[in-house]
Each structure stands twice: as structure tokens, then as C-alpha cells.
């Protein structure tokens, strides 16, 4: 759709005179490209954590459309907690390494 829109004279490129409409179309096009890149093979090869994150995003979008709040519970909450703890531990380990290293000057 954006290909055709770019063919229009510049004064007609904004829909309803709003540049934000063009940005919305561009964002929608990017979203479509991302979704088209998700294949059954990629889903089958994805880690459990990646699948949980994808589920969370899709569920938030679904509930957002319905106007309902979303609370993370169950397995998804547990996986996200583990990921957060792992990231915190890695950051902590890096700090210890830098503090103990003879190559780092204070």
C-alpha cells in the first residue's frame, strides 16, 4: 500500500491532511512484515521462553482490544521471573569481575 501512496503527488500523500496517518500506515506495514516472517518452522524451533514472551505480547494485545487488564500469572510469570533473575545475576557477575580484575584501574 505504501508503494502506491508514494506514487501520489506530495500534496495528496497525507490521508486527511495528517502526517500521523502515514506513520500509522508505515508502522502497520512493519508489523505485517514481522508477522509474515514468523513461520511454523520458526515457532517449532523457538525456545520455551521465546514462546512465552510471544504469548504474553499476543495476550496483552487481545485483552487491550477487549479493554481488559492483563496480569501475568502461572508459567509465564515464572519464566519471566527466571529470566529477570538470570539477567540480574549476569550483571552482578560482570560487576564482580570488573572490581577484581588487576587490569582495571580505580
C-alpha positions, 0 to 999 in steps of 0.5 A: 500500500505504501508503494502506491501512496508514494506514487501520489503527488506530495500534496495528496500523500497525507490521508486527511491532511495528517502526517500521523496517518502515514506513520500509522500506515508505515508502522502497520506495514512493519508489523505485517512484515514481522508477522509474515516472517514468523513461520511454523518452522520458526515457532517449532524451533523457538525456545520455551521462553521465546514462546512465552514472551510471544504469548504474553505480547499476543495476550496483552494485545487481545485483552487491550482490544477487549479493554481488559487488564492483563496480569501475568500469572502461572508459567509465564510469570515464572519464566519471566521471573527466571529470566529477570533473575538470570539477567540480574545475576549476569550483571552482578557477575560482570560487576564482580569481575570488573572490581577484581580484575588487576587490569582495571584501574580505580 
